[in-house]
């Protein structure tokens, strides 16, 4: 018994020494373990180095490619472009959040279950406009009180005298999403050492930090008339009436979304995942965002160095004569590749990273601001050139890089080195987007794998 007591005492002493680190620097030990799962519908893109801009043709002799060896860190990327059905989830979330706020603001007692209030004895109730929404509580759209508030007391629905149909229609002009983002570039430019103590890092620093948080509000409904804007003398009326909302086009890439809307979608997607993880008591994952230009090209190459197309070969057909992407082949024979306009995502074979439609179908927004010579002065490690253009800025500062070519483009624009641009506040019927998420690392012994196919 005495020996057992001695052994237990020694074990307790050793355990105490282990917790203290024996006086050595061992770091904080009570940290929770972190594991980053493969985001649903995304593919792991490993880190690597490649020569950006190599393997293409400079048809207009614009000298915009400027081959340079660059290094890219690992990340995740959507297998396919964001589809109509996925973007519609964003639109419906904005619609429902606006409806909840309107109901609570107009009749706080009757619709108090639509918001969450702090709990506890010392909890202070929040104003209805500031309280978080309760997404577990459903809106009874056909309820008389709900209909009265949304139809008669607000601008949520289109007025009765302006409706094409007799049923209630949500006014898409009201579907505005307010979001916040941190201007990291401005934060890096701030020189706190030269500021007065009352304004700098060691003074009233909260004011300075708030200055770096930018607020934006944007209408999230896609421009369904982009088909008519882009091709005036074409009978695109049936596409305009069906493309975004009809179930037949659920898994087609969303179009008519400008660069700012695409960025807002990425921020909302981050909030959606973070809110769920927080409710489960899990570590918050990294945010979703638009890919940089170099990330897009590295992912599109699929691990090959000098390939002109994502599938690796120099031709747009396979050995059986089938086209490998959706574009404009054979002098305007749009149907030769199997699709006259956009095609359902993942219809053509993926590249070796498992990504679909990196060339063709729709061109894709990237995070970079377009400049003809940006490849010259960008850094060779995770290169990126971004400028936050204001409404008052010249049009040239509002240009954003698009990559990949689309269903209306000839094969030259499908090449991985071809650079093009569009203005950030314009929406086109041939431009979509996909998201990426930074790879944060795994626990020892675990390896990232490709996410399973969405369809």
VEXDREN-2710 file (C-alpha; in Angstrom, 1 decimal):
% VEXDREN-2710
k/r/px/py/pz
1/UNK/0.0/0.0/0.0
2/UNK/2.9/2.3/0.9
3/UNK/4.5/1.6/-2.5
4/UNK/1.2/2.4/-4.3
5/UNK/1.0/5.7/-2.4
6/UNK/4.5/6.6/-3.4
7/UNK/3.9/5.8/-7.1
8/UNK/0.7/7.9/-7.1
9/UNK/2.5/10.8/-5.5
10/UNK/5.3/10.6/-8.1
11/UNK/2.7/10.5/-10.9
12/UNK/1.0/13.6/-9.5
13/UNK/4.4/15.4/-9.3
14/UNK/5.3/14.4/-12.9
15/UNK/1.9/15.5/-14.1
16/UNK/2.4/18.9/-12.4
17/UNK/5.8/19.2/-14.0
18/UNK/4.4/18.3/-17.4
19/UNK/1.8/21.1/-17.2
20/UNK/4.4/23.6/-16.2
21/UNK/6.7/22.5/-19.0
22/UNK/9.6/21.9/-16.5
23/UNK/10.4/25.5/-16.8
24/UNK/11.0/25.3/-20.6
25/UNK/9.3/27.2/-23.4
26/UNK/6.6/24.9/-24.6
27/UNK/3.9/27.4/-25.7
28/UNK/0.3/27.5/-24.7
29/UNK/-0.9/24.0/-24.2
30/UNK/-4.6/24.5/-23.7
31/UNK/-5.3/25.3/-27.3
32/UNK/-8.1/23.4/-29.0
33/UNK/-7.1/21.3/-32.0
34/UNK/-7.8/22.6/-35.4
35/UNK/-8.8/20.6/-38.5
36/UNK/-9.9/22.1/-41.8
37/UNK/-12.2/19.9/-43.7
38/UNK/-12.5/20.1/-47.5
39/UNK/-15.2/22.7/-48.1
40/UNK/-18.2/21.2/-49.8
41/UNK/-17.9/21.4/-53.6
42/UNK/-14.3/22.5/-53.6
43/UNK/-11.1/21.0/-54.7
44/UNK/-7.7/21.2/-53.0
45/UNK/-5.1/23.0/-55.1
46/UNK/-1.6/22.3/-53.9
47/UNK/1.1/24.9/-53.6
48/UNK/3.6/25.1/-56.4
49/UNK/5.8/27.2/-58.7
50/UNK/5.2/27.7/-62.4
51/UNK/6.0/30.1/-65.2
52/UNK/3.0/32.4/-65.4
53/UNK/2.2/33.5/-68.9
54/UNK/4.1/30.8/-70.8
55/UNK/2.6/28.6/-73.5
56/UNK/0.3/31.1/-75.1
57/UNK/0.1/33.2/-78.3
58/UNK/0.3/37.0/-78.3
59/UNK/-2.1/37.4/-81.2
60/UNK/-2.7/41.2/-80.9
61/UNK/1.0/41.7/-80.1
62/UNK/0.0/43.4/-76.9
63/UNK/3.0/42.1/-74.8
64/UNK/0.7/41.6/-71.8
65/UNK/1.8/38.1/-70.8
66/UNK/5.4/38.7/-69.7
67/UNK/6.3/35.2/-68.5
68/UNK/7.6/35.1/-65.0
69/UNK/8.2/32.2/-62.5
70/UNK/5.9/32.6/-59.5
71/UNK/5.1/30.6/-56.4
72/UNK/1.5/30.1/-55.1
73/UNK/0.5/28.8/-51.7
74/UNK/-2.2/26.0/-51.4
75/UNK/-5.9/26.9/-51.5
76/UNK/-9.3/25.4/-52.2
77/UNK/-11.3/26.3/-55.3
78/UNK/-14.9/25.6/-56.4
79/UNK/-15.1/22.6/-58.8
80/UNK/-17.4/24.6/-61.0
81/UNK/-18.6/28.1/-61.5
82/UNK/-21.2/29.3/-59.1
83/UNK/-24.6/28.1/-60.4
84/UNK/-27.9/29.9/-60.7
85/UNK/-29.3/27.7/-57.9
86/UNK/-26.3/28.5/-55.6
87/UNK/-26.6/32.2/-56.2
88/UNK/-30.3/32.0/-55.7
89/UNK/-29.7/30.9/-52.2
90/UNK/-27.9/34.2/-51.6
91/UNK/-30.8/36.2/-53.2
92/UNK/-33.3/34.3/-51.0
93/UNK/-31.3/34.9/-47.9
94/UNK/-31.3/38.6/-48.6
95/UNK/-35.0/38.6/-49.4
96/UNK/-35.8/36.7/-46.2
97/UNK/-33.6/38.9/-44.0
98/UNK/-35.2/42.1/-45.3
99/UNK/-38.7/40.6/-44.7
100/UNK/-37.8/39.6/-41.1
101/UNK/-36.5/43.1/-40.4
102/UNK/-39.6/44.7/-41.9
103/UNK/-41.9/42.5/-39.9
104/UNK/-40.1/43.0/-36.6
105/UNK/-39.8/46.8/-37.1
106/UNK/-43.5/47.3/-37.9
107/UNK/-45.0/44.8/-35.4
108/UNK/-42.3/44.0/-32.8
109/UNK/-44.6/42.2/-30.4
110/UNK/-46.3/39.9/-33.0
111/UNK/-43.0/38.9/-34.7
112/UNK/-40.5/38.9/-31.8
113/UNK/-39.7/35.3/-32.5
114/UNK/-37.9/36.3/-35.7
115/UNK/-35.0/37.8/-33.8
116/UNK/-32.8/36.6/-31.0
117/UNK/-32.3/38.6/-27.8
118/UNK/-29.5/38.2/-25.2
119/UNK/-30.4/35.8/-22.4
120/UNK/-29.6/36.0/-18.7
121/UNK/-30.5/38.0/-15.7
122/UNK/-28.3/41.0/-16.7
123/UNK/-29.0/40.9/-20.4
124/UNK/-30.0/44.1/-22.0
125/UNK/-32.5/43.8/-24.9
126/UNK/-31.3/45.0/-28.2
127/UNK/-33.3/47.2/-30.6
128/UNK/-35.1/45.2/-33.2
129/UNK/-32.9/46.6/-36.0
130/UNK/-29.7/45.5/-34.2
131/UNK/-30.7/42.1/-32.8
132/UNK/-29.5/39.0/-34.8
133/UNK/-32.1/37.2/-36.8
134/UNK/-33.5/33.9/-35.7
135/UNK/-33.4/31.7/-38.8
136/UNK/-35.0/28.8/-37.0
137/UNK/-38.3/30.7/-37.0
138/UNK/-40.1/30.4/-40.3
139/UNK/-42.0/33.2/-42.0
140/UNK/-45.7/32.3/-42.6
141/UNK/-45.8/34.1/-46.0
142/UNK/-49.6/33.6/-46.4
143/UNK/-50.5/34.8/-42.9
144/UNK/-52.8/37.9/-43.0
145/UNK/-50.5/39.9/-40.7
146/UNK/-47.4/39.1/-42.7
147/UNK/-49.2/39.9/-46.0
148/UNK/-50.5/43.2/-44.5
149/UNK/-47.1/44.4/-43.3
150/UNK/-45.1/43.4/-46.4
151/UNK/-47.7/44.4/-49.0
152/UNK/-49.4/47.5/-47.6
153/UNK/-47.0/49.1/-45.2
154/UNK/-43.6/48.6/-47.0
155/UNK/-42.1/48.6/-50.5
156/UNK/-41.2/44.9/-50.3
157/UNK/-43.6/43.9/-53.1
158/UNK/-44.1/45.6/-56.5
159/UNK/-47.2/47.8/-56.3
160/UNK/-50.3/46.2/-57.6
161/UNK/-50.7/48.6/-60.5
162/UNK/-47.2/47.7/-61.8
163/UNK/-47.4/43.9/-61.7
164/UNK/-47.2/41.8/-64.9
165/UNK/-49.0/39.0/-63.1
166/UNK/-51.7/39.1/-60.4
167/UNK/-49.6/37.3/-57.8
168/UNK/-47.3/39.2/-55.4
169/UNK/-43.8/39.8/-56.7
170/UNK/-40.9/40.9/-54.6
171/UNK/-39.4/44.1/-55.8
172/UNK/-35.9/43.2/-56.9
173/UNK/-34.8/46.8/-56.5
174/UNK/-35.2/46.4/-52.7
175/UNK/-32.9/43.3/-52.4
176/UNK/-29.9/45.2/-51.1
177/UNK/-27.2/43.5/-49.1
178/UNK/-25.2/45.5/-46.6
179/UNK/-21.8/44.1/-45.8
180/UNK/-18.5/45.0/-44.3
181/UNK/-15.0/44.3/-45.3
182/UNK/-11.5/45.3/-43.9
183/UNK/-9.3/47.4/-46.0
184/UNK/-6.0/45.5/-45.4
185/UNK/-4.1/47.6/-47.9
186/UNK/-5.0/50.8/-46.1
187/UNK/-4.1/49.2/-42.8
188/UNK/-0.6/48.4/-44.2
189/UNK/-0.1/51.9/-45.4
190/UNK/-0.9/53.5/-42.0
191/UNK/2.2/54.6/-40.2
192/UNK/1.1/54.5/-36.5
193/UNK/4.6/55.6/-35.4
194/UNK/4.1/59.1/-36.9
195/UNK/0.7/59.7/-35.4
196/UNK/-0.1/61.6/-32.3
197/UNK/-0.6/59.4/-29.2
198/UNK/-4.2/60.4/-29.0
199/UNK/-4.8/59.1/-32.5
200/UNK/-2.3/56.3/-32.8
201/UNK/-2.0/52.7/-31.8
202/UNK/-1.5/53.5/-28.2
203/UNK/-4.1/56.2/-28.0
204/UNK/-7.7/56.0/-29.2
205/UNK/-6.9/53.0/-31.4
206/UNK/-10.5/51.8/-31.7
207/UNK/-11.3/54.8/-33.8
208/UNK/-8.4/54.0/-36.2
209/UNK/-9.5/50.4/-36.4
210/UNK/-13.0/51.3/-37.3
211/UNK/-11.8/53.6/-40.1
212/UNK/-10.4/50.5/-41.8
213/UNK/-13.7/48.7/-41.7
214/UNK/-15.6/49.7/-44.9
215/UNK/-19.3/49.5/-45.3
216/UNK/-20.9/48.7/-48.7
217/UNK/-24.5/48.1/-49.8
218/UNK/-25.3/46.5/-53.2
219/UNK/-28.3/45.1/-54.9
220/UNK/-27.8/41.4/-55.3
221/UNK/-30.3/40.5/-58.0
222/UNK/-28.5/39.6/-61.2
223/UNK/-29.1/41.6/-64.4
224/UNK/-31.4/39.3/-66.2
225/UNK/-31.5/41.7/-69.2
226/UNK/-27.8/41.3/-69.8
227/UNK/-28.6/39.0/-72.6
228/UNK/-30.4/41.8/-74.5
229/UNK/-27.8/44.4/-73.5
230/UNK/-24.9/42.3/-74.9
231/UNK/-26.6/41.1/-78.0
232/UNK/-29.1/43.7/-79.1
233/UNK/-30.0/42.2/-82.5
234/UNK/-30.6/38.7/-81.2
235/UNK/-33.8/37.0/-80.1
236/UNK/-32.8/36.3/-76.5
237/UNK/-36.2/37.0/-75.0
238/UNK/-36.8/33.3/-74.0
239/UNK/-33.5/33.2/-72.2
240/UNK/-34.2/36.5/-70.4
241/UNK/-37.5/35.2/-69.1
242/UNK/-36.2/31.8/-67.8
243/UNK/-32.5/31.6/-67.3
244/UNK/-32.1/32.7/-63.6
245/UNK/-35.3/31.4/-62.1
246/UNK/-36.4/28.3/-64.1
247/UNK/-35.5/24.9/-62.7
248/UNK/-34.2/23.8/-66.1
249/UNK/-31.2/26.2/-65.6
250/UNK/-30.5/25.5/-61.9
251/UNK/-27.1/24.0/-62.6
252/UNK/-26.0/26.5/-65.2
253/UNK/-23.5/29.1/-64.3
254/UNK/-25.0/32.3/-63.0
255/UNK/-24.4/35.4/-65.3
256/UNK/-25.4/39.0/-65.1
257/UNK/-23.4/39.4/-61.9
258/UNK/-20.9/42.2/-61.7
259/UNK/-17.6/42.1/-59.8
260/UNK/-19.0/43.8/-56.7
261/UNK/-21.9/41.4/-56.5
262/UNK/-19.5/38.5/-56.8
263/UNK/-17.4/39.8/-54.0
264/UNK/-20.5/40.4/-51.9
265/UNK/-21.5/36.8/-52.5
266/UNK/-18.1/35.6/-51.2
267/UNK/-18.5/37.7/-48.0
268/UNK/-22.0/36.4/-47.5
269/UNK/-20.8/32.8/-48.0
270/UNK/-18.1/33.3/-45.4
271/UNK/-20.6/34.7/-42.9
272/UNK/-23.0/31.8/-43.6
273/UNK/-20.3/29.2/-42.8
274/UNK/-18.9/31.1/-39.9
275/UNK/-22.3/31.5/-38.3
276/UNK/-22.9/27.7/-38.5
277/UNK/-19.5/26.8/-37.2
278/UNK/-19.9/29.2/-34.3
279/UNK/-23.3/27.7/-33.4
280/UNK/-21.6/24.3/-33.2
281/UNK/-18.8/25.5/-31.0
282/UNK/-16.2/24.9/-33.7
283/UNK/-13.3/27.1/-34.9
284/UNK/-14.3/29.6/-37.5
285/UNK/-12.9/28.7/-40.9
286/UNK/-11.1/31.1/-43.2
287/UNK/-13.2/33.3/-45.5
288/UNK/-14.2/32.7/-49.1
289/UNK/-13.1/35.2/-51.7
290/UNK/-12.5/35.6/-55.4
291/UNK/-9.3/34.0/-56.7
292/UNK/-6.3/36.1/-57.6
293/UNK/-5.2/36.1/-61.3
294/UNK/-2.2/33.9/-60.5
295/UNK/-4.3/31.5/-58.4
296/UNK/-6.7/31.1/-61.3
297/UNK/-4.0/30.4/-63.8
298/UNK/-2.2/27.9/-61.5
299/UNK/-5.4/26.1/-60.8
300/UNK/-6.5/26.1/-64.5
301/UNK/-3.1/24.6/-65.6
302/UNK/-3.8/21.5/-63.6
303/UNK/-0.2/20.9/-62.7
304/UNK/1.2/21.3/-66.2
305/UNK/3.8/23.9/-67.0
306/UNK/3.4/25.1/-70.6
307/UNK/0.0/23.8/-71.6
308/UNK/-2.1/26.3/-73.5
309/UNK/-5.4/24.8/-72.3
310/UNK/-6.6/23.3/-69.0
311/UNK/-6.8/19.8/-70.5
312/UNK/-3.1/19.9/-71.3
313/UNK/-3.0/19.4/-75.1
314/UNK/-2.6/22.0/-77.8
315/UNK/-6.0/21.2/-79.5
316/UNK/-9.6/22.0/-78.6
317/UNK/-10.7/18.5/-79.6
318/UNK/-9.9/15.1/-78.2
319/UNK/-8.8/12.0/-80.2
320/UNK/-12.5/11.3/-81.1
321/UNK/-13.0/14.8/-82.5
322/UNK/-15.2/16.0/-79.6
323/UNK/-14.7/19.5/-78.4
324/UNK/-13.3/19.8/-74.9
325/UNK/-15.0/23.1/-73.9
326/UNK/-18.0/25.3/-74.7
327/UNK/-16.9/28.2/-76.9
328/UNK/-17.3/29.6/-80.4
329/UNK/-15.7/27.1/-82.8
330/UNK/-15.7/26.9/-86.6
331/UNK/-16.5/30.5/-87.6
332/UNK/-19.6/30.8/-85.5
333/UNK/-21.0/27.3/-85.3
334/UNK/-21.9/27.7/-81.6
335/UNK/-23.7/24.3/-81.5
336/UNK/-20.7/22.3/-82.7
337/UNK/-19.4/21.8/-79.2
338/UNK/-22.8/20.7/-77.8
339/UNK/-24.1/24.0/-76.4
340/UNK/-25.3/27.0/-78.3
341/UNK/-24.9/29.3/-75.3
342/UNK/-24.0/28.4/-71.7
343/UNK/-23.9/24.7/-70.8
344/UNK/-24.7/22.9/-67.5
345/UNK/-21.6/23.0/-65.3
346/UNK/-19.3/20.0/-65.2
347/UNK/-20.5/18.9/-68.7
348/UNK/-17.0/18.7/-70.1
349/UNK/-14.1/16.7/-68.6
350/UNK/-12.2/18.3/-65.7
351/UNK/-8.5/19.1/-65.7
352/UNK/-6.0/17.1/-63.6
353/UNK/-6.8/19.1/-60.4
354/UNK/-10.5/18.1/-60.8
355/UNK/-11.7/21.6/-61.9
356/UNK/-14.5/21.9/-64.5
357/UNK/-14.9/24.6/-67.2
358/UNK/-11.8/26.6/-66.4
359/UNK/-11.9/27.5/-70.1
360/UNK/-15.1/28.2/-71.9
361/UNK/-18.7/28.3/-70.8
362/UNK/-18.4/31.6/-68.9
363/UNK/-15.4/33.9/-68.3
364/UNK/-14.6/34.3/-64.6
365/UNK/-14.0/37.3/-62.4
366/UNK/-10.8/37.4/-60.5
367/UNK/-9.8/39.7/-57.6
368/UNK/-7.1/41.5/-59.5
369/UNK/-7.3/45.0/-61.0
370/UNK/-6.4/45.0/-64.7
371/UNK/-3.2/46.7/-65.8
372/UNK/-1.3/45.8/-69.0
373/UNK/2.1/45.7/-67.2
374/UNK/1.0/44.3/-63.9
375/UNK/2.9/41.1/-64.5
376/UNK/6.2/43.1/-64.6
377/UNK/5.9/44.8/-61.2
378/UNK/3.9/42.2/-59.3
379/UNK/5.8/40.2/-56.7
380/UNK/6.8/36.6/-57.6
381/UNK/5.3/35.1/-54.4
382/UNK/1.5/35.0/-54.5
383/UNK/1.4/38.0/-56.9
384/UNK/-1.6/40.3/-56.6
385/UNK/-2.5/43.8/-57.8
386/UNK/-5.7/45.2/-56.3
387/UNK/-7.2/48.7/-56.3
388/UNK/-10.4/49.6/-54.6
389/UNK/-12.0/51.9/-57.2
390/UNK/-14.4/54.5/-56.1
391/UNK/-17.4/55.7/-58.1
392/UNK/-15.6/58.9/-58.9
393/UNK/-12.5/57.2/-60.2
394/UNK/-11.7/57.1/-63.9
395/UNK/-13.0/54.1/-65.8
396/UNK/-9.5/52.7/-66.3
397/UNK/-9.2/52.1/-62.6
398/UNK/-12.4/50.1/-62.5
399/UNK/-11.1/47.4/-64.8
400/UNK/-11.0/43.9/-63.3
401/UNK/-9.2/40.9/-64.8
402/UNK/-11.4/38.1/-66.3
403/UNK/-10.0/34.8/-67.4
404/UNK/-11.0/31.7/-69.2
405/UNK/-13.1/32.8/-72.2
406/UNK/-16.8/32.0/-72.6
407/UNK/-19.3/30.4/-74.8
408/UNK/-19.2/33.4/-77.3
409/UNK/-15.4/33.5/-77.6
410/UNK/-13.0/32.0/-80.1
411/UNK/-10.4/29.6/-79.0
412/UNK/-7.7/32.3/-78.4
413/UNK/-9.6/33.5/-75.4
414/UNK/-9.7/30.0/-73.9
415/UNK/-5.9/30.0/-73.7
416/UNK/-4.6/30.1/-70.1
417/UNK/-2.3/33.1/-70.9
418/UNK/-4.9/35.3/-72.5
419/UNK/-5.7/38.3/-70.3
420/UNK/-8.9/40.3/-70.6
421/UNK/-10.9/42.7/-68.5
422/UNK/-14.3/44.1/-67.8
423/UNK/-15.5/47.0/-65.6
424/UNK/-16.3/46.1/-62.0
425/UNK/-19.8/47.8/-62.1
426/UNK/-20.9/46.0/-65.3
427/UNK/-22.7/42.7/-65.7
428/UNK/-22.4/40.5/-68.7
429/UNK/-24.2/37.4/-70.0
430/UNK/-20.9/35.7/-70.5
431/UNK/-19.1/36.4/-67.2
432/UNK/-19.6/34.3/-64.0
433/UNK/-17.3/33.5/-61.1
434/UNK/-16.1/30.9/-58.6
435/UNK/-14.7/31.2/-55.1
436/UNK/-11.5/30.1/-53.3
437/UNK/-10.6/29.5/-49.7
438/UNK/-7.2/29.6/-48.2
439/UNK/-5.7/26.3/-47.0
440/UNK/-4.8/26.8/-43.4
441/UNK/-3.2/23.4/-42.7
442/UNK/-4.2/20.1/-41.1
443/UNK/-3.2/18.1/-38.0
444/UNK/-0.1/16.0/-38.3
445/UNK/-0.8/12.9/-40.3
446/UNK/-3.8/14.1/-42.2
447/UNK/-3.8/14.9/-45.9
448/UNK/-6.2/17.1/-47.9
449/UNK/-8.2/15.3/-50.6
450/UNK/-10.4/16.3/-53.5
451/UNK/-13.9/17.1/-52.5
452/UNK/-16.6/14.9/-53.9
453/UNK/-18.4/16.0/-57.1
454/UNK/-21.4/18.2/-56.6
455/UNK/-23.5/16.5/-59.3
END
